[in-house]
Amino acid sequence: MIFFVVVTNLFITLVNIYLAVKIMQLTRQLKRTTNTLIKCEKRIHSVLSLAPQFILPGQKNIDNLRQGYQLLQLQLQKIRQLLWLLSLIYRFGRRAF
């Protein structure tokens, strides 16, 4: 009976040691992963912190381009109306003579 208790305790101890080693390995791996992610976050932050300086002027330029495009569309519409009117005058003028 004592032999069974000793063997069982020894088995439980070995399982606990195995689990402790695996937990320590996992802890080390998590620390390495955490450090790597922190380094990546710092690099990304340093790159993206400058982004607003480049994005804002680009947005202003896009707004200016949109306004210019709208003006061009209005001018194109007026030119089309003028050409249509000239075409109409030319057609009626040919029929009159």
Helices and strands as residue ranges (DSSP letters): H 2-48, H 51-96
